[in-house]
Amino acid sequence: MRLRSPFWRRTRDRLVKALCGLAGVGGCALLVWILVVVYQRGSESLGLSFFTEAPVPPLANTPPAGAEGDFDFSVPDEEEKPGEAEPGPAGGMGNGLVGSLLITALATLLAVPLGVLAGFYLAEFGRHSWLAAGVRFAADVSFGIPSIIVGVFVYVIMVRPWGSFSGYAGGVALAILMLPIVARTTEDMLRLVPDKLREATLALGATRWQTTLLVSRAARAGILTGILLAIARVSGETAPLLFTALNNWNWLDLSSLSAFHQSFSGPTPNLMNQIYLDTSSPWPDQIERGWAGALVVTLGVLAVTILARLLFRGRTHEIR
């Protein structure tokens, strides 16, 4: 076997490091570019009214100047300047923000307990069983399923039998997307805890349940990080909500539990679908409101991701 010279080994090592660094810089530059564009387009329409008012339906807005009858979507000639839209009462997205928070909260309540328990089973009780292998395989496959497929699935099993779109169906769809993330993250964090800790606890006379609680304390930062990342993952989903929660221009009725149940059982306002409708509208004020909603979602996901990183930073060596 012919050995390569140290010069070529060092050269290849530096080349690979340079390519990896260039790829990292390119990814960060792309992220910064997206953040800057979203901030520039959405910051002007972001104000207190955005969080406290409901949106005004597009049909209630003043049509673009010079438009008669149906709006003409054809591209105008360069010599003909299209009329600018009159400033209409665009409103805000407060109802969509509240609806999105409630739908995400419902998904979290459904997915987190089941996902954490599944992760404990995979890591502590059935690590080498055939059932655990099947659960891991199903969770890994679920990572690659498009979110729109989940939306269609929930539409078939919930929306059509109930005869109405609802926030409950939207919460179930997001919970299905969160479940494999929480389960696999919980398993990975628990398996980072050394087996010597389990053996020492059992040798001191602790029960299996007490040992599991001790192990969970050692891995709680990582488990919480996985939960936060799962929430950030589903908070920006639009396709599942198109088939489940749809949208609503009105506020949810929070006056009583029965009134809330009735309003949440129908089409539910949510931020992502309102952004989709606004950005595809021909009215500039609607488009600006859509960019403001995109900015809120982007900052929210960024904040949750940074919080998750801060919680897990410095805990890996403590687990080991």
PyMOL commands that set and color helices and strands:
alter all, ss='L'
color gray80, all
select helices_A, chain A and resi 6-42+48-52+58-60+94-125+130-144+147-162+167-191+195-203+208-218+220-234+239-244+257-264+271-279+284-312+316-319
alter helices_A, ss='H'
color red, helices_A
deselect
rebuild
show_as cartoon
